[in-house]
């Protein structure tokens, strides 16, 4: 899969990979160019366990510590997921704070004023700030099968690795339920009460939402769904393989528009890029668009070819987060929204 260091991808192409593939925001336009920090550690961990702590990650690497980590530094989306389980972090990296000071969509319910932001945009990671936090562990995701830690800069990865052990959760070529379960297990190991009413209710809501989406696709199997992402010059159409959300939605019966293998080849199988003149290449009844701040949002797209699309004219466009916050609390609404869109959709293609 194309990763951020892949030489054949342009900076904008990587962003689209973020839009279309589930990769992250790499344009600096929507982020702060300087790492920023907030007061306090944001620790919320209730009754963190004492004694040794071990966790085997998706690289088959096992972290062993004398005690449960207290100073956790995590990719912002992972931090947001842990927050939903009552586990706080000390520092975050990745798209966290917008230029207006508000939280990025990938921060979820995190109080970003209470964590240290050691990097807010692609390739920004303050090793000095990281070291100053005395981190016990670094946690992030992985978008390939090579163990590449997401948003950890290649140039400083060895220095970063020398300061604390890392945990990688794979979000590559698997269904959403797998990394969801892994983060659930990770949170439990860190002291989360996964038997709490909040967590069990969120898990049931997710399961109910999955059943609803399956029922919706069974009732309307001919509704075609296109997963897209918009940049200034290119419209990206995702294939349904490799991305955790699309793979899961497909397993629940969603009828996706699928670019050909040849069209996907240049991106390693993730997406096809179209010029805006060719944005009508595929017929679709529902369009799900990258809703992160790294992508142009549907209401800001001025291209006439976009406005003429049947799904756009019918108002059958919803958001999609290609990097879902991996808690049941945050993933359930994604299924509910797509189920509702299919339930209400008219056949327009």
C-alpha positions in Angstrom: 0.0 0.0 0.0 1.2 3.5 -0.5 2.6 5.0 2.7 3.7 8.4 3.5 7.3 7.7 2.5 6.5 6.1 -0.8 8.4 8.0 -3.4 5.9 7.6 -6.2 3.2 9.4 -4.3 3.0 13.2 -4.3 2.2 15.0 -1.1 -1.4 15.6 -2.3 -1.6 12.0 -3.4 -0.8 10.9 0.1 -3.5 13.1 1.4 -5.9 11.5 -0.9 -4.7 8.2 0.2 -5.8 9.6 3.5 -9.1 10.5 2.1 -9.7 7.5 -0.1 -7.8 5.0 1.8 -8.0 5.8 5.4 -4.6 7.5 5.6 -4.2 10.7 7.5 -4.1 14.4 7.0 -0.9 15.5 5.5 -1.6 18.9 4.2 -0.7 21.6 6.6 -3.5 24.0 5.5 -5.9 22.7 8.1 -3.4 22.2 10.9 -1.1 24.2 13.0 2.4 24.4 11.7 3.9 24.4 15.1 3.4 21.7 17.7 1.4 23.0 20.6 0.8 21.8 24.1 -1.9 22.1 26.7 -1.8 22.1 30.4 -2.1 18.9 32.4 -1.7 15.3 31.4 -5.3 14.4 30.7 -5.0 11.2 32.7 -8.3 9.6 33.3 -7.3 6.1 33.9 -9.5 4.7 36.7 -7.7 2.4 39.0 -4.7 1.5 36.8 -3.5 -1.9 37.7 -0.3 -2.3 39.6 2.3 -4.9 38.9 3.8 -6.1 35.5 2.1 -5.1 32.2 2.4 -6.9 29.0 0.7 -6.5 25.6 1.3 -8.2 22.3 0.6 -5.9 19.4 -0.2 -6.6 15.7 3.5 -6.8 14.8 3.6 -9.8 17.1 5.8 -7.8 19.4 5.2 -7.9 23.1 5.8 -4.9 25.3 6.7 -5.8 28.9 6.8 -3.2 31.7 7.1 -3.4 35.4 3.9 -1.5 35.8 0.8 -0.4 33.8 1.8 2.6 31.7 0.8 5.9 33.2 2.4 8.3 30.7 0.9 7.2 27.4 1.6 9.0 24.1 -0.6 8.1 21.2 -1.7 8.9 17.7 -4.7 11.2 18.3 -7.3 8.8 16.9 -6.0 6.1 19.2 -6.0 8.5 22.1 -9.6 9.4 21.3 -10.6 5.7 21.4 -8.8 5.1 24.7 -10.6 8.2 26.1 -13.9 6.5 25.4 -12.8 3.7 27.6 -11.7 6.0 30.4 -8.0 5.8 29.7 -6.2 9.1 29.5 -3.0 10.0 27.7 -0.2 12.4 28.3 0.6 13.4 24.8 -0.8 13.0 21.3 0.5 13.4 17.7 -1.4 13.6 14.4 -4.2 16.0 13.4 -5.4 17.4 16.8 -5.9 21.1 16.7 -7.3 23.3 13.9 -6.0 26.7 13.1 -9.0 28.2 15.0 -8.0 26.3 18.1 -10.9 23.8 17.9 -10.4 20.1 18.0 -9.9 18.1 14.8 -12.5 15.5 14.0 -10.0 12.8 14.7 -9.7 14.0 18.3 -13.2 12.7 19.1 -14.2 13.7 22.6 -10.6 14.4 23.8 -10.1 17.6 25.8 -7.2 18.8 23.7 -6.3 21.5 26.2 -5.3 18.8 28.6 -2.8 16.9 26.5 0.6 17.9 25.1 0.5 18.0 21.3 3.9 16.9 20.1 3.0 17.0 16.4 -0.1 18.3 14.7 0.6 17.7 11.0 2.3 15.1 8.8 6.0 14.6 9.5 5.9 16.8 12.6 6.9 15.1 15.9 8.8 16.9 18.5 11.3 14.4 19.9 12.2 16.9 22.6 8.6 17.3 23.8 8.2 13.5 23.6 11.2 12.9 25.8 10.1 15.5 28.3 6.9 13.6 28.9 8.9 10.6 30.1 6.7 8.3 28.0 6.0 4.7 29.2 4.7 3.6 25.8 3.8 5.0 22.4 0.6 3.7 20.7 -0.4 4.2 17.1 -1.9 2.4 14.1 -0.3 0.8 11.1 -1.5 1.1 7.5 0.7 -1.6 6.0 1.9 -5.1 6.7 5.5 -4.0 7.3 4.9 -2.6 10.8 5.3 1.0 9.9 4.0 3.1 12.8 1.5 5.7 11.5 2.6 9.4 11.9 5.9 8.5 13.4 8.4 10.3 11.1 10.8 8.0 9.3 13.7 10.4 9.9 13.4 10.2 13.7 11.8 6.8 14.2 14.9 5.2 15.7 15.4 8.1 18.1 11.7 7.9 19.1 11.9 4.1 19.5 14.8 4.5 21.9 12.8 6.6 24.4 9.9 4.1 25.0 8.5 0.9 23.6 5.7 1.1 21.1 2.4 -0.7 20.4 1.0 -0.9 16.8 -2.6 -1.7 16.0 -3.1 -2.8 12.4 -5.8 -1.0 10.4 -4.7 -2.6 7.1 -6.6 -5.1 5.1 -9.0 -6.3 7.8 -12.5 -5.6 8.8 -13.3 -2.9 11.3 -14.3 -5.4 14.0 -10.8 -6.7 14.3 -9.0 -3.4 15.3 -12.0 -2.5 17.4 -11.5 -5.6 19.4 -7.8 -5.0 19.7 -8.2 -1.5 21.0 -10.9 -2.9 23.4 -8.3 -5.4 24.7 -5.6 -2.8 24.9 -7.9 -0.5 26.9 -8.8 -3.4 29.3 -5.1 -4.1 29.8 -4.5 -0.5 30.7 -7.2 -0.6 33.4 -10.4 0.2 31.6 -13.6 -1.2 33.1 -15.0 -2.9 30.0 -17.9 -4.3 32.0 -19.2 -0.8 32.7 -22.6 0.2 31.6 -21.2 2.8 29.1 -18.9 0.3 27.4 -21.4 -2.6 27.2 -24.1 -0.2 25.9 -21.8 1.1 23.2 -20.9 -2.4 22.2 -24.6 -3.4 21.9 -25.3 -0.2 19.9 -22.6 -1.2 17.5 -23.9 -4.7 17.1 -27.5 -3.4 16.6 -26.2 -0.9 14.0 -24.4 -3.7 12.1 -27.6 -5.7 12.0 -29.5 -2.6 10.8 -27.0 -2.0 8.0 -27.2 -5.6 7.0 -31.0 -5.4 6.8 -30.8 -2.2 4.8 -28.5 -3.7 2.2 -30.7 -6.8 2.0 -33.8 -4.7 1.4 -32.1 -2.5 -1.2 -29.3 -4.6 -2.8 -29.2 -2.4 -5.9 -28.3 0.8 -4.1 -24.7 1.6 -5.3 -22.4 3.4 -2.8 -19.3 5.3 -3.8 -16.5 6.2 -1.3 -14.8 9.4 -2.3 -12.5 12.1 -1.2 -12.0 15.5 -2.7 -8.8 17.6 -3.2 -8.4 20.7 -5.3 -7.4 18.9 -8.5 -8.4 15.3 -8.0 -11.4 13.2 -6.9 -10.4 9.9 -5.3 -12.6 6.8 -5.5 -11.8 4.1 -3.0 -11.8 0.4 -3.7 -13.5 -1.5 -1.0 -10.4 -3.6 -0.2 -7.7 -2.7 2.4 -9.8 0.0 4.3 -11.2 -1.4 7.6 -14.5 0.4 7.3 -15.2 -0.4 3.7 -14.2 -4.0 4.1 -16.7 -4.3 7.0 -19.5 -2.5 5.2 -19.0 -4.7 2.2 -19.2 -7.8 4.4 -22.5 -6.4 5.7 -23.8 -6.3 2.1 -23.0 -2.7 0.9 -22.9 -2.6 -2.9 -19.8 -0.5 -3.5 -18.6 1.1 -6.7 -15.4 -0.8 -7.5 -12.6 0.7 -9.6 -10.8 -1.9 -11.7 -7.7 -3.5 -10.5 -5.8 -1.7 -13.2 -7.1 1.7 -12.1 -6.2 0.9 -8.5 -2.7 -0.4 -9.3 -0.9 3.0 -9.1 -2.0 3.4 -5.5 -1.2 -0.2 -4.4 -4.8 -1.2 -4.5 -6.3 1.6 -2.5 -7.9 4.2 -4.8 -8.3 5.6 -8.3 -7.8 9.3 -8.9 -10.1 11.1 -11.3 -9.9 14.6 -12.7 -13.0 16.6 -11.9 -13.9 16.5 -15.5 -14.3 12.7 -15.1 -15.9 12.6 -11.7 -19.0 11.2 -13.4 -17.1 8.0 -14.5 -19.1 5.9 -12.1 -22.8 5.7 -11.4 -23.7 5.9 -7.7 -26.9 6.3 -5.7 -25.1 7.2 -2.4 -21.8 8.9 -2.0 -19.8 8.7 1.3 -17.2 11.5 1.5 -14.1 11.8 3.6 -15.2 14.2 6.4 -11.7 14.9 7.8 -10.3 18.4 7.7 -7.6 17.2 5.3 -10.2 16.9 2.5 -12.5 19.4 0.8 -16.0 19.0 2.1 -19.0 18.4 -0.2 -20.6 21.8 0.5 -17.4 23.5 -0.5 -17.0 21.7 -3.9 -17.8 24.1 -6.7 -17.1 21.9 -9.6 -20.1 21.8 -12.0 -19.4 18.1 -12.8 -19.8 17.3 -9.1 -23.0 19.3 -8.7 -24.5 17.4 -11.7 -24.0 13.9 -10.1 -27.4 12.2 -9.5 -26.5 11.4 -5.9 -25.5 15.0 -5.2 -28.6 16.4 -6.8 -30.7 13.9 -4.8 -29.0 15.0 -1.6 -27.7 11.4 -1.0 -24.2 12.3 0.2 -23.0 11.6 3.7 -19.7 11.8 5.6 -17.2 9.1 6.1 -14.2 9.0 8.4 -11.6 6.8 6.7 -9.7 6.7 10.0 -12.5 5.7 12.4 -11.9 6.3 16.1 -11.7 2.7 17.2 -14.2 2.6 20.0 -17.6 1.0 19.8 -19.0 4.4 20.9 -17.6 6.1 17.8 -18.0 3.4 15.3 -21.7 2.6 16.0 -22.9 6.0 14.5 -20.9 5.3 11.3 -23.0 2.2 10.7 -26.2 3.9 11.7 -25.7 6.8 9.3 -24.9 4.6 6.4 -27.8 2.3 7.2 -30.1 5.3 7.3 -28.7 6.6 4.0 -29.4 3.3 2.2 -32.8 3.0 3.8 -33.8 6.4 2.5 -32.0 6.3 -0.8 -33.8 6.5 -4.1 -32.3 4.7 -7.1 -30.8 7.5 -9.2 -28.0 5.8 -11.1 
